[in-house]
Amino acid sequence: MTHSTGHTEQTSVAAPPLEVRIRKLAEEIIPSEDWFIVDVQARGRKGSRVVEVYLDGDQGVPVDDMASFSRELAFLLDAEDLIKGKYHLNVSSPGDDRALLFERQYARHIGKPVQVLVNREEGGIWLEGENLGVKDGVLTLQTKSGAEEWPLEDITKARIKLPW
C-alpha cells in the first residue's frame, strides 16, 4: 500500500569517504603515467585533520616534483573546500617500511630482500627471500630453498625486509 503525504521524500546519497574524494583529486593532477598513488589516509577530526598521500613511481618520485604536486593538491583541496577547517597535508613516498601493495612496486625493489605473507590452505605463512620480480601477476622469490613463484593474489602482505 502506498501512502502519499503531499510531498516527495528525498533520499540522501551518502558522499564517498573523504579519502576517496582526495584520491580522485590527486589522480587528476598526477603529472606522469610513471607515478601512481599508493595510499591516501585522513585522520583526526574537523579542524585538526592530517591528510597523508603516498606517491610512488616506476623510477621513484623526485622530491622537487613531489613538493610541486603537494602545492597543487593543497590548492585544489582548498578550492573544492573538501576538508572543513584546518588540516595538515603530507605528501611523500611510501618508504621501504611500508607495504608493497601494487605489482608496479615490486619492479622498483628487484634484488631487495622481502617478506611476504602467503595464503595457503593450511593458513598463512611468512616467507623471506630476494625479490626477483613479478611477471604476469606472479612473484618470483629467491628463498634459501631456491626460487619460488607465488601469485600476487595469494600474497596478503608484502614488505621490504629492513636490515635491522
C-alpha positions as YAML, in Angstrom:
chain: A
units: angstrom
residues:
- id: 1
  name: MET
  ca: [0.00, 0.00, 0.00]
- id: 2
  name: THR
  ca: [1.33, 3.42, -0.95]
- id: 3
  name: HIS
  ca: [0.61, 6.41, 1.17]
- id: 4
  name: SER
  ca: [1.08, 9.93, -0.14]
- id: 5
  name: THR
  ca: [1.64, 12.82, 2.22]
- id: 6
  name: GLY
  ca: [1.59, 15.51, -0.43]
- id: 7
  name: HIS
  ca: [5.36, 15.97, -0.53]
- id: 8
  name: THR
  ca: [8.10, 13.99, -2.13]
- id: 9
  name: GLU
  ca: [10.66, 12.26, 0.01]
- id: 10
  name: GLN
  ca: [14.25, 12.91, -0.83]
- id: 11
  name: THR
  ca: [16.65, 10.09, -0.46]
- id: 12
  name: SER
  ca: [20.07, 11.24, 0.52]
- id: 13
  name: VAL
  ca: [23.01, 9.62, -1.08]
- id: 14
  name: ALA
  ca: [25.99, 9.45, 1.23]
- id: 15
  name: ALA
  ca: [29.10, 11.19, -0.05]
- id: 16
  name: PRO
  ca: [32.07, 8.92, -0.70]
- id: 17
  name: PRO
  ca: [34.58, 8.77, 2.15]
- id: 18
  name: LEU
  ca: [37.00, 11.69, 2.36]
- id: 19
  name: GLU
  ca: [39.95, 9.52, 1.31]
- id: 20
  name: VAL
  ca: [38.14, 8.52, -1.91]
- id: 21
  name: ARG
  ca: [37.41, 12.16, -2.79]
- id: 22
  name: ILE
  ca: [41.02, 13.20, -2.06]
- id: 23
  name: ARG
  ca: [42.36, 10.31, -4.17]
- id: 24
  name: LYS
  ca: [40.15, 11.36, -7.08]
- id: 25
  name: LEU
  ca: [41.50, 14.92, -6.98]
- id: 26
  name: ALA
  ca: [45.07, 13.68, -6.63]
- id: 27
  name: GLU
  ca: [44.71, 11.32, -9.60]
- id: 28
  name: GLU
  ca: [43.55, 14.24, -11.74]
- id: 29
  name: ILE
  ca: [46.83, 16.10, -11.23]
- id: 30
  name: ILE
  ca: [49.41, 13.31, -11.37]
- id: 31
  name: PRO
  ca: [51.87, 14.69, -13.93]
- id: 32
  name: SER
  ca: [53.23, 11.40, -15.24]
- id: 33
  name: GLU
  ca: [51.94, 7.93, -16.06]
- id: 34
  name: ASP
  ca: [55.04, 6.69, -14.25]
- id: 35
  name: TRP
  ca: [53.54, 7.93, -10.97]
- id: 36
  name: PHE
  ca: [50.75, 6.34, -9.00]
- id: 37
  name: ILE
  ca: [49.01, 6.78, -5.68]
- id: 38
  name: VAL
  ca: [49.83, 4.06, -3.19]
- id: 39
  name: ASP
  ca: [47.56, 5.21, -0.37]
- id: 40
  name: VAL
  ca: [45.51, 8.12, 0.95]
- id: 41
  name: GLN
  ca: [44.75, 8.45, 4.64]
- id: 42
  name: ALA
  ca: [42.81, 11.12, 6.51]
- id: 43
  name: ARG
  ca: [42.64, 11.08, 10.26]
- id: 44
  name: GLY
  ca: [41.71, 13.41, 13.05]
- id: 45
  name: ARG
  ca: [38.58, 15.48, 13.24]
- id: 46
  name: LYS
  ca: [37.29, 18.74, 11.84]
- id: 47
  name: GLY
  ca: [39.80, 21.49, 12.48]
- id: 48
  name: SER
  ca: [42.73, 19.21, 13.14]
- id: 49
  name: ARG
  ca: [42.87, 16.71, 10.28]
- id: 50
  name: VAL
  ca: [46.03, 15.14, 8.95]
- id: 51
  name: VAL
  ca: [45.88, 14.04, 5.33]
- id: 52
  name: GLU
  ca: [48.62, 11.76, 4.02]
- id: 53
  name: VAL
  ca: [49.07, 10.97, 0.35]
- id: 54
  name: TYR
  ca: [51.69, 8.39, -0.60]
- id: 55
  name: LEU
  ca: [53.03, 8.56, -4.15]
- id: 56
  name: ASP
  ca: [55.34, 6.17, -5.89]
- id: 57
  name: GLY
  ca: [56.72, 5.96, -9.36]
- id: 58
  name: ASP
  ca: [58.28, 3.39, -11.61]
- id: 59
  name: GLN
  ca: [61.57, 5.30, -11.23]
- id: 60
  name: GLY
  ca: [60.73, 6.91, -7.90]
- id: 61
  name: VAL
  ca: [59.37, 10.42, -7.43]
- id: 62
  name: PRO
  ca: [61.86, 13.32, -7.26]
- id: 63
  name: VAL
  ca: [61.50, 15.44, -4.12]
- id: 64
  name: ASP
  ca: [61.06, 18.71, -6.07]
- id: 65
  name: ASP
  ca: [58.26, 17.16, -8.15]
- id: 66
  name: MET
  ca: [56.61, 15.82, -5.02]
- id: 67
  name: ALA
  ca: [56.68, 19.32, -3.49]
- id: 68
  name: SER
  ca: [55.05, 20.78, -6.61]
- id: 69
  name: PHE
  ca: [52.39, 18.07, -6.53]
- id: 70
  name: SER
  ca: [51.75, 18.81, -2.85]
- id: 71
  name: ARG
  ca: [51.22, 22.53, -3.51]
- id: 72
  name: GLU
  ca: [48.86, 21.81, -6.41]
- id: 73
  name: LEU
  ca: [46.87, 19.27, -4.39]
- id: 74
  name: ALA
  ca: [46.60, 21.69, -1.43]
- id: 75
  name: PHE
  ca: [45.30, 24.38, -3.81]
- id: 76
  name: LEU
  ca: [42.65, 22.01, -5.19]
- id: 77
  name: LEU
  ca: [41.62, 20.80, -1.74]
- id: 78
  name: ASP
  ca: [41.12, 24.42, -0.67]
- id: 79
  name: ALA
  ca: [39.35, 25.41, -3.91]
- id: 80
  name: GLU
  ca: [36.97, 22.46, -3.63]
- id: 81
  name: ASP
  ca: [36.54, 23.09, 0.12]
- id: 82
  name: LEU
  ca: [36.89, 19.36, 0.54]
- id: 83
  name: ILE
  ca: [38.24, 19.46, 4.09]
- id: 84
  name: LYS
  ca: [36.37, 21.61, 6.56]
- id: 85
  name: GLY
  ca: [38.58, 23.57, 8.94]
- id: 86
  name: LYS
  ca: [42.34, 23.38, 9.30]
- id: 87
  name: TYR
  ca: [44.28, 20.43, 8.04]
- id: 88
  name: HIS
  ca: [47.87, 19.37, 7.52]
- id: 89
  name: LEU
  ca: [48.78, 17.75, 4.18]
- id: 90
  name: ASN
  ca: [51.72, 15.35, 3.95]
- id: 91
  name: VAL
  ca: [52.74, 14.08, 0.52]
- id: 92
  name: SER
  ca: [55.55, 11.55, 0.49]
- id: 93
  name: SER
  ca: [56.80, 8.33, -0.99]
- id: 94
  name: PRO
  ca: [55.83, 5.20, 0.91]
- id: 95
  name: GLY
  ca: [59.35, 4.32, 2.07]
- id: 96
  name: ASP
  ca: [60.77, 0.85, 2.47]
- id: 97
  name: ASP
  ca: [58.90, 0.22, 5.71]
- id: 98
  name: ARG
  ca: [55.50, 0.47, 4.00]
- id: 99
  name: ALA
  ca: [53.71, -2.46, 2.44]
- id: 100
  name: LEU
  ca: [54.08, -3.38, -1.21]
- id: 101
  name: LEU
  ca: [50.52, -3.11, -2.48]
- id: 102
  name: PHE
  ca: [50.82, -2.99, -6.27]
- id: 103
  name: GLU
  ca: [52.63, -5.06, -8.85]
- id: 104
  name: ARG
  ca: [54.39, -1.90, -10.04]
- id: 105
  name: GLN
  ca: [56.10, -1.51, -6.68]
- id: 106
  name: TYR
  ca: [57.91, -4.82, -6.92]
- id: 107
  name: ALA
  ca: [59.79, -3.70, -10.06]
- id: 108
  name: ARG
  ca: [61.49, -0.86, -8.17]
- id: 109
  name: HIS
  ca: [62.60, -3.25, -5.45]
- id: 110
  name: ILE
  ca: [64.10, -6.08, -7.53]
- id: 111
  name: GLY
  ca: [67.11, -7.50, -5.77]
- id: 112
  name: LYS
  ca: [65.97, -6.42, -2.32]
- id: 113
  name: PRO
  ca: [65.06, -8.80, 0.47]
- id: 114
  name: VAL
  ca: [61.31, -9.01, 1.04]
- id: 115
  name: GLN
  ca: [58.95, -10.65, 3.49]
- id: 116
  name: VAL
  ca: [55.64, -11.93, 2.16]
- id: 117
  name: LEU
  ca: [52.66, -13.48, 3.88]
- id: 118
  name: VAL
  ca: [51.26, -16.14, 1.59]
- id: 119
  name: ASN
  ca: [47.75, -17.52, 2.00]
- id: 120
  name: ARG
  ca: [47.69, -21.30, 1.85]
- id: 121
  name: GLU
  ca: [45.01, -23.87, 2.59]
- id: 122
  name: GLU
  ca: [46.59, -24.62, 5.94]
- id: 123
  name: GLY
  ca: [46.85, -20.90, 6.81]
- id: 124
  name: GLY
  ca: [49.21, -18.06, 6.12]
- id: 125
  name: ILE
  ca: [52.97, -18.49, 6.09]
- id: 126
  name: TRP
  ca: [55.67, -15.84, 6.11]
- id: 127
  name: LEU
  ca: [58.42, -16.25, 3.55]
- id: 128
  name: GLU
  ca: [61.62, -14.28, 3.18]
- id: 129
  name: GLY
  ca: [63.80, -14.01, 0.14]
- id: 130
  name: GLU
  ca: [65.16, -11.83, -2.60]
- id: 131
  name: ASN
  ca: [62.61, -10.19, -4.88]
- id: 132
  name: LEU
  ca: [63.42, -11.43, -8.38]
- id: 133
  name: GLY
  ca: [60.46, -9.57, -9.90]
- id: 134
  name: VAL
  ca: [56.88, -10.07, -10.96]
- id: 135
  name: LYS
  ca: [55.74, -11.36, -14.32]
- id: 136
  name: ASP
  ca: [52.11, -11.94, -15.28]
- id: 137
  name: GLY
  ca: [51.00, -11.43, -11.69]
- id: 138
  name: VAL
  ca: [53.44, -13.98, -10.23]
- id: 139
  name: LEU
  ca: [56.23, -13.02, -7.82]
- id: 140
  name: THR
  ca: [59.50, -14.92, -8.08]
- id: 141
  name: LEU
  ca: [61.18, -15.10, -4.71]
- id: 142
  name: GLN
  ca: [64.70, -16.48, -4.18]
- id: 143
  name: THR
  ca: [64.48, -18.22, -0.82]
- id: 144
  name: LYS
  ca: [67.05, -20.37, 0.98]
- id: 145
  name: SER
  ca: [65.48, -23.43, -0.64]
- id: 146
  name: GLY
  ca: [65.55, -21.98, -4.17]
- id: 147
  name: ALA
  ca: [63.41, -19.86, -6.47]
- id: 148
  name: GLU
  ca: [59.73, -19.98, -5.61]
- id: 149
  name: GLU
  ca: [56.83, -18.49, -7.54]
- id: 150
  name: TRP
  ca: [53.75, -17.07, -5.82]
- id: 151
  name: PRO
  ca: [50.72, -15.47, -7.48]
- id: 152
  name: LEU
  ca: [50.22, -11.95, -6.12]
- id: 153
  name: GLU
  ca: [46.58, -12.82, -5.43]
- id: 154
  name: ASP
  ca: [47.84, -15.34, -2.82]
- id: 155
  name: ILE
  ca: [50.02, -12.74, -1.07]
- id: 156
  name: THR
  ca: [48.13, -10.93, 1.68]
- id: 157
  name: LYS
  ca: [51.05, -8.79, 2.90]
- id: 158
  name: ALA
  ca: [54.44, -7.90, 1.48]
- id: 159
  name: ARG
  ca: [57.15, -5.52, 2.59]
- id: 160
  name: ILE
  ca: [60.84, -4.84, 2.14]
- id: 161
  name: LYS
  ca: [62.86, -6.64, 4.81]
- id: 162
  name: LEU
  ca: [64.82, -3.95, 6.56]
- id: 163
  name: PRO
  ca: [68.35, -4.80, 7.72]
- id: 164
  name: TRP
  ca: [67.65, -4.24, 11.44]
...
